[in-house]
């Protein structure tokens, strides 16, 4: 082996050693960084009694939360707390909701009653929500004009004992001056009708008007098939609407 070859071999060996040392130093730094992150999250969780059974670990800047809480909202709160820790790159939330077990039928009834009065007042007629419960997992569907009603509904669900998880399928209606105009016209046409005006009196039972890209859909419940028919007629009289779908349910009071 020539002297030149020996020098090249030595240089290669030194480079390999250097790379290995750099990798070891990087691993050590990353490990130290993760330990600091885990300790910071653990200390923050320890300041809240509701997180006494929650544990934190960290790897590559990702915080993993495990353990138990008694309300679904507290599972969300723990993740929110962890995300605020400096240098946390993300949160993996594996916390289990271990609060009281409530039969699905009973839980659904409680939530349905609670959500009747989500978004009382003027804008309540422009939102619609429906939910189902399976093994404590609540799936909520619907449409919301501003996002305020959606947030209130989800907060009510998250704070209900017995809820283990939530699937949010609520969509926001498109932002459109044209749609807003159709909403106003439909609202006036329906609620100024002498037969239908009574549905504005109970904030839990308005005729709900959903407008998306020029298409009007009516939701809610009315006392008679005649009321449903009249509401459909009034909506169909709105100029400029592309279509009207009448999904009102007849429920005798």
C-alpha positions as semicolon CSV with decimal commas, in nm:
position;residue;x (nm);y (nm);z (nm)
1;X;0,000;0,000;0,000
2;X;0,148;0,334;-0,101
3;X;0,189;0,631;0,128
4;X;-0,087;0,812;-0,059
5;X;-0,327;0,522;-0,002
6;X;-0,238;0,516;0,367
7;X;-0,315;0,887;0,394
8;X;-0,650;0,840;0,222
9;X;-0,736;0,549;0,452
10;X;-0,642;0,751;0,758
11;X;-0,846;1,048;0,638
12;X;-1,147;0,822;0,582
13;X;-1,114;0,674;0,930
14;X;-1,091;1,019;1,086
15;X;-1,397;1,134;0,891
16;X;-1,596;0,829;1,008
17;X;-1,495;0,892;1,367
18;X;-1,592;1,257;1,331
19;X;-1,934;1,170;1,188
20;X;-1,997;0,916;1,464
21;X;-1,901;1,169;1,728
22;X;-2,132;1,427;1,574
23;X;-2,420;1,179;1,567
24;X;-2,360;1,081;1,930
25;X;-2,350;1,446;2,032
26;X;-2,672;1,514;1,839
27;X;-2,845;1,216;2,005
28;X;-2,729;1,337;2,346
29;X;-2,851;1,690;2,275
30;X;-3,188;1,561;2,149
31;X;-3,224;1,340;2,456
32;X;-3,146;1,633;2,684
33;X;-3,392;1,852;2,491
34;X;-3,669;1,588;2,521
35;X;-3,601;1,546;2,894
36;X;-3,631;1,922;2,945
37;X;-3,953;1,928;2,745
38;X;-4,099;1,635;2,939
39;X;-4,006;1,796;3,272
40;X;-4,160;2,129;3,168
41;X;-4,489;1,964;3,071
42;X;-4,490;1,749;3,387
43;X;-4,435;2,053;3,607
44;X;-4,714;2,243;3,434
45;X;-4,956;1,952;3,468
46;X;-4,871;1,923;3,837
47;X;-5,012;2,272;3,901
48;X;-5,364;2,149;3,812
49;X;-5,532;1,894;4,038
50;X;-5,750;1,765;3,752
51;X;-5,434;1,637;3,581
52;X;-5,304;1,438;3,880
53;X;-5,334;1,111;3,686
54;X;-5,183;1,242;3,362
55;X;-4,826;1,159;3,261
56;X;-4,606;1,312;2,991
57;X;-4,317;1,186;2,782
58;X;-4,132;1,344;2,489
59;X;-3,948;1,220;2,183
60;X;-3,811;1,433;1,900
61;X;-4,005;1,730;2,037
62;X;-4,340;1,547;2,031
63;X;-4,515;1,530;2,370
64;X;-4,717;1,217;2,446
65;X;-4,983;1,243;2,716
66;X;-5,122;0,934;2,887
67;X;-5,319;0,849;3,198
68;X;-5,678;0,936;3,291
69;X;-5,910;1,231;3,351
70;X;-6,274;1,240;3,456
71;X;-6,411;1,466;3,179
72;X;-6,346;1,479;2,806
73;X;-6,294;1,856;2,832
74;X;-6,001;1,795;3,065
75;X;-5,841;1,570;2,805
76;X;-5,861;1,863;2,563
77;X;-5,731;2,104;2,828
78;X;-5,427;1,887;2,900
79;X;-5,333;1,884;2,532
80;X;-5,384;2,260;2,509
81;X;-5,156;2,310;2,810
82;X;-4,883;2,090;2,658
83;X;-4,895;2,275;2,324
84;X;-4,818;2,601;2,502
85;X;-4,487;2,470;2,637
86;X;-4,193;2,628;2,459
87;X;-4,031;2,406;2,191
88;X;-4,315;2,151;2,191
89;X;-4,344;2,047;1,826
90;X;-4,672;1,860;1,869
91;X;-4,889;1,663;2,110
92;X;-5,003;1,300;2,094
93;X;-5,305;1,276;2,323
94;X;-5,352;0,920;2,457
95;X;-5,538;1,021;2,772
96;X;-5,838;0,802;2,861
97;X;-6,159;0,956;2,994
98;X;-6,230;0,744;3,300
99;X;-6,526;0,930;3,444
100;X;-6,869;0,781;3,507
101;X;-7,014;0,543;3,246
102;X;-7,354;0,663;3,130
103;X;-7,579;0,445;2,909
104;X;-7,575;0,569;2,549
105;X;-7,951;0,631;2,535
106;X;-7,945;0,833;2,856
107;X;-7,637;1,029;2,749
108;X;-7,789;1,108;2,409
109;X;-8,109;1,233;2,574
110;X;-7,914;1,459;2,811
111;X;-7,706;1,603;2,530
112;X;-8,006;1,651;2,301
113;X;-8,183;1,844;2,576
114;X;-7,872;2,052;2,640
115;X;-7,825;2,137;2,275
116;X;-8,182;2,252;2,221
117;X;-8,084;2,592;2,355
118;X;-7,744;2,628;2,188
119;X;-7,728;2,972;2,030
120;X;-8,047;3,124;2,164
121;X;-8,170;3,432;1,989
122;X;-8,156;3,576;1,641
123;X;-7,888;3,356;1,483
124;X;-8,016;3,027;1,628
125;X;-8,245;2,972;1,330
126;X;-7,943;2,963;1,097
127;X;-7,768;2,667;1,270
128;X;-7,861;2,300;1,289
129;X;-7,704;2,020;1,495
130;X;-7,775;1,649;1,542
131;X;-7,590;1,392;1,748
132;X;-7,562;1,021;1,819
133;X;-7,380;0,823;2,090
134;X;-7,206;0,487;2,066
135;X;-7,011;0,349;2,366
136;X;-6,974;0,700;2,503
137;X;-6,836;0,837;2,174
138;X;-7,047;1,131;2,058
139;X;-7,075;1,205;1,688
140;X;-7,217;1,549;1,616
141;X;-7,330;1,653;1,270
142;X;-7,462;1,980;1,141
143;X;-7,404;2,314;0,979
144;X;-7,322;2,646;1,137
145;X;-7,308;2,992;0,986
146;X;-7,040;3,157;1,202
147;X;-6,868;2,887;1,409
148;X;-6,996;3,033;1,736
149;X;-7,281;2,784;1,764
150;X;-7,047;2,498;1,675
151;X;-6,804;2,598;1,951
152;X;-7,083;2,629;2,208
153;X;-7,225;2,290;2,111
154;X;-6,885;2,119;2,131
155;X;-6,814;2,281;2,468
156;X;-7,147;2,154;2,607
157;X;-7,066;1,803;2,484
158;X;-6,709;1,804;2,616
159;X;-6,823;1,902;2,965
160;X;-7,096;1,637;2,992
161;X;-7,005;1,349;3,229
162;X;-7,004;1,017;3,044
163;X;-6,863;1,150;2,715
164;X;-6,552;0,948;2,626
165;X;-6,468;1,100;2,288
166;X;-6,614;1,336;2,028
167;X;-6,631;1,313;1,649
168;X;-6,694;1,661;1,509
169;X;-6,865;1,661;1,168
170;X;-7,004;2,015;1,187
171;X;-6,936;2,217;0,874
172;X;-6,939;2,593;0,831
173;X;-7,167;2,739;0,569
174;X;-6,993;2,933;0,289
175;X;-6,938;3,303;0,349
176;X;-7,149;3,478;0,085
177;X;-7,347;3,801;0,064
178;X;-7,582;3,622;-0,174
179;X;-7,648;3,344;0,080
180;X;-7,689;3,600;0,359
181;X;-7,953;3,779;0,153
182;X;-8,138;3,452;0,094
183;X;-8,131;3,377;0,469
184;X;-8,286;3,713;0,551
185;X;-8,552;3,682;0,283
186;X;-8,641;3,326;0,386
187;X;-8,656;3,422;0,753
188;X;-8,892;3,711;0,680
189;X;-9,109;3,503;0,447
190;X;-9,151;3,225;0,705
191;X;-9,177;3,417;1,031
192;X;-9,405;3,690;0,897
193;X;-9,653;3,425;0,791
194;X;-9,942;3,435;1,045
195;X;-9,947;3,054;1,068
196;X;-9,571;3,009;1,114
197;X;-9,488;3,310;1,333
198;X;-9,543;3,107;1,651
199;X;-9,227;2,906;1,578
200;X;-9,019;3,214;1,661
201;X;-9,144;3,216;2,022
202;X;-8,959;2,910;2,153
203;X;-8,580;2,942;2,094
204;X;-8,551;2,564;2,119
205;X;-8,788;2,502;1,829
206;X;-8,733;2,749;1,548
207;X;-8,767;2,652;1,186
208;X;-8,398;2,635;1,100
209;X;-8,289;2,789;0,772
210;X;-7,965;2,659;0,621
211;X;-7,835;2,825;0,304
212;X;-7,529;2,701;0,115
213;X;-7,435;2,831;-0,229
214;X;-7,789;2,942;-0,306
215;X;-7,957;2,619;-0,190
216;X;-8,207;2,648;0,096
217;X;-8,278;2,361;0,338
218;X;-8,536;2,377;0,617
219;X;-8,477;2,178;0,938
220;X;-8,654;2,146;1,270
221;X;-8,998;2,034;1,377
222;X;-9,350;2,166;1,322
223;X;-9,687;2,074;1,467
224;X;-9,863;1,965;1,150
225;X;-9,816;1,857;0,789
226;X;-9,995;2,178;0,688
227;X;-9,732;2,389;0,869
228;X;-9,455;2,197;0,693
229;X;-9,622;2,254;0,358
230;X;-9,670;2,626;0,420
231;X;-9,306;2,667;0,523
232;X;-9,197;2,494;0,202
233;X;-9,421;2,717;-0,007
234;X;-9,284;3,034;0,155
235;X;-8,923;2,921;0,099
236;X;-8,994;2,834;-0,263
237;X;-9,119;3,188;-0,321
238;X;-8,775;3,338;-0,250
239;X;-8,638;3,487;-0,574
240;X;-8,289;3,373;-0,673
241;X;-8,280;3,050;-0,470
242;X;-8,146;2,761;-0,675
243;X;-8,338;2,493;-0,483
244;X;-8,539;2,432;-0,166
245;X;-8,535;2,111;0,037
246;X;-8,794;2,075;0,310
247;X;-8,663;1,846;0,589
248;X;-8,902;1,967;0,857
249;X;-9,034;1,690;1,082
250;X;-9,397;1,681;1,193
251;X;-9,406;1,635;1,570
252;X;-9,733;1,700;1,748
253;X;-9,681;1,897;2,067
